[in-house]
Amino acid sequence: MLKIGAVAAGFTRDLEFDLSRVEALIRHGRREEIQLLVLPDAALGGYLTDLNEPDLDDLPPALDPDDPLIAKVIAMAGEMVVCFGFCEAAGPYRYNTALCVTGDGVLGKHRKVHQPRGEQAIYAAGNEFAAFDTPVGRIGMMIDYDKTFPEAARALSLDGADLIACLCAWPTSITNRAPRMNEDRQSRLFDLYDRSRAAENQVVLVSSNLTGSIGSMRFLGQSKVVGPGGDIVARTWSKAGIATAEVDVHAEIDNARRVLHHLDERRPEAY
C-alpha cells in the first residue's frame, strides 16, 4: 500500500513564509506516514496576480534549481517523495516548473507545456512529458492547464507512469465567476479533468491545488487522489488541507485493466 497526500494550501511572494509552510506540510505528512506528498504549483513564491494583465511589478520570484531554498526542500523531504512547483530561472527565461525530490536529490522535473493567456507573456513553455522512476513507483508530472489536454496524461502513461502528479494553481472562472465556489464552471472542469485523465489511462492521479487569493485570482483548492476508474478516493474541497489515501497502486491498476486495457487497445493508425 502507498500512502498519498494531495495538498491544498496558499503560498505567497514571501519565500521564507512559503518555506516554513512547506516544512510544516512535510512534517505533518511524516507524522501521518505519507510516502508521496504532492504540493501545489507555485509553492515557492506564489502564482501570477492576473491572467488577463499580469502585474509585471509583482511576479513570482524566479529561482535557479541550485538555489539554497530548493536545497532546503530537498533536505526536508528525507525519505518522502515530494513534488512541488516554483518559478524557475533559466538564463533569460522563466519556466513554470515542478520538481519531484527526496532527500537524495531531484528525481524528476517538468516544465509546464500548455499555457493559458497571460502566462505566455511571463513564462517560456516546456516541450516534453516524461515519466521517471522513484522509490514509490514510476511517476509523471503535469502542471495545471496541462491536464486540459488528454495527450499530456496519455504521453506520461505510455511512458510507463502508474502515478500522475498534477500540480495546480487553478482559479475560479476569470470571465464568469459564480457566487458560490462549488457552482463555478472551473470547479466542475477541474474535477472533470482529474477524473477523466485517470480513467482514460487507468492510472492513479494526484491533483494538488492552491487555496486563497492573490491579486484577482481566487483558487479552488479541491485537491484529491483519483483511482484508475476515475473514482475520487480522497479530497479536500475548497479549504486548505491534505487529501490522504492509501492505495495499492499496482493492484488497483491491474484490476482496472483486467477486462478493458485502454493503452493496449488503442488504434494509433486510425487517429
Solvent accessible surface area in square Angstrom, and as a share of the most:
residue,aa,sasa,rsa
1,M,147,0.66
2,L,14,0.07
3,K,42,0.18
4,I,0,0.00
5,G,0,0.00
6,A,0,0.00
7,V,0,0.00
8,A,1,0.01
9,A,6,0.04
10,G,15,0.14
11,F,17,0.07
12,T,53,0.31
13,R,57,0.21
14,D,80,0.41
15,L,36,0.18
16,E,109,0.49
17,F,80,0.33
18,D,0,0.00
19,L,13,0.07
20,S,58,0.37
21,R,89,0.32
22,V,1,0.00
23,E,77,0.34
24,A,42,0.33
25,L,25,0.13
26,I,2,0.01
27,R,121,0.44
28,H,68,0.30
29,G,0,0.00
30,R,92,0.34
31,R,156,0.57
32,E,72,0.32
33,E,134,0.60
34,I,7,0.04
35,Q,77,0.34
36,L,1,0.00
37,L,0,0.00
38,V,0,0.00
39,L,0,0.00
40,P,0,0.00
41,D,0,0.00
42,A,7,0.05
43,A,0,0.00
44,L,0,0.00
45,G,0,0.00
46,G,2,0.02
47,Y,5,0.02
48,L,0,0.00
49,T,14,0.08
50,D,31,0.16
51,L,16,0.08
52,N,72,0.37
53,E,144,0.65
54,P,21,0.13
55,D,65,0.34
56,L,124,0.62
57,D,141,0.73
58,D,50,0.26
59,L,41,0.20
60,P,1,0.01
61,P,38,0.24
62,A,39,0.30
63,L,11,0.05
64,D,70,0.36
65,P,46,0.29
66,D,129,0.67
67,D,33,0.17
68,P,93,0.59
69,L,19,0.09
70,I,1,0.01
71,A,55,0.43
72,K,96,0.41
73,V,0,0.00
74,I,31,0.16
75,A,76,0.59
76,M,38,0.17
77,A,0,0.00
78,G,28,0.27
79,E,129,0.58
80,M,3,0.01
81,V,0,0.00
82,V,0,0.00
83,C,0,0.00
84,F,1,0.00
85,G,0,0.00
86,F,2,0.01
87,C,4,0.02
88,E,3,0.01
89,A,30,0.23
90,A,27,0.21
91,G,75,0.73
92,P,124,0.78
93,Y,127,0.48
94,R,61,0.22
95,Y,29,0.11
96,N,5,0.03
97,T,0,0.00
98,A,0,0.00
99,L,3,0.01
100,C,0,0.00
101,V,0,0.00
102,T,7,0.04
103,G,33,0.32
104,D,148,0.76
105,G,18,0.18
106,V,77,0.44
107,L,53,0.27
108,G,9,0.08
109,K,90,0.38
110,H,11,0.05
111,R,73,0.27
112,K,3,0.01
113,V,32,0.18
114,H,43,0.19
115,Q,29,0.13
116,P,28,0.18
117,R,170,0.62
118,G,8,0.08
119,E,0,0.00
120,Q,117,0.52
121,A,84,0.65
122,I,19,0.10
123,Y,12,0.05
124,A,27,0.21
125,A,53,0.41
126,G,9,0.09
127,N,140,0.72
128,E,114,0.51
129,F,40,0.16
130,A,50,0.39
131,A,11,0.09
132,F,26,0.11
133,D,100,0.52
134,T,19,0.11
135,P,102,0.64
136,V,30,0.17
137,G,22,0.21
138,R,66,0.24
139,I,0,0.00
140,G,0,0.00
141,M,2,0.01
142,M,0,0.00
143,I,0,0.00
144,D,6,0.03
145,Y,70,0.27
146,D,0,0.00
147,K,0,0.00
148,T,33,0.19
149,F,65,0.27
150,P,62,0.39
151,E,121,0.54
152,A,1,0.00
153,A,0,0.00
154,R,62,0.23
155,A,40,0.31
156,L,0,0.00
157,S,5,0.03
158,L,89,0.44
159,D,56,0.29
160,G,35,0.34
161,A,2,0.01
162,D,25,0.13
163,L,1,0.01
164,I,0,0.00
165,A,1,0.01
166,C,0,0.00
167,L,0,0.00
168,C,0,0.00
169,A,3,0.02
170,W,16,0.06
171,P,17,0.11
172,T,1,0.01
173,S,3,0.02
174,I,70,0.36
175,T,114,0.66
176,N,110,0.56
177,R,107,0.39
178,A,19,0.15
179,P,125,0.79
180,R,146,0.53
181,M,32,0.14
182,N,101,0.52
183,E,88,0.39
184,D,0,0.00
185,R,110,0.40
186,Q,34,0.15
187,S,9,0.06
188,R,143,0.52
189,L,39,0.19
190,F,0,0.00
191,D,27,0.14
192,L,99,0.49
193,Y,37,0.14
194,D,0,0.00
195,R,111,0.40
196,S,29,0.19
197,R,15,0.05
198,A,0,0.00
199,A,31,0.24
200,E,54,0.24
201,N,0,0.00
202,Q,8,0.03
203,V,0,0.00
204,V,0,0.00
205,L,0,0.00
206,V,0,0.00
207,S,0,0.00
208,S,0,0.00
209,N,0,0.00
210,L,4,0.02
211,T,16,0.10
212,G,46,0.44
213,S,82,0.53
214,I,30,0.15
215,G,61,0.59
216,S,60,0.39
217,M,1,0.00
218,R,76,0.28
219,F,6,0.02
220,L,0,0.00
221,G,0,0.00
222,Q,9,0.04
223,S,0,0.00
224,K,0,0.00
225,V,0,0.00
226,V,0,0.00
227,G,5,0.05
228,P,6,0.04
229,G,58,0.56
230,G,7,0.06
231,D,68,0.35
232,I,44,0.22
233,V,72,0.42
234,A,16,0.12
235,R,58,0.21
236,T,19,0.11
237,W,160,0.56
238,S,48,0.31
239,K,159,0.68
240,A,73,0.57
241,G,29,0.28
242,I,34,0.17
243,A,4,0.03
244,T,53,0.31
245,A,11,0.09
246,E,109,0.49
247,V,13,0.08
248,D,57,0.30
249,V,11,0.06
250,H,112,0.50
251,A,51,0.40
252,E,78,0.35
253,I,6,0.03
254,D,97,0.50
255,N,93,0.48
256,A,30,0.23
257,R,43,0.16
258,R,179,0.65
259,V,111,0.64
260,L,108,0.54
261,H,49,0.22
262,H,62,0.28
263,L,22,0.11
264,D,108,0.56
265,E,93,0.42
266,R,67,0.25
267,R,147,0.54
268,P,71,0.45
269,E,129,0.58
270,A,76,0.59
271,Y,180,0.68
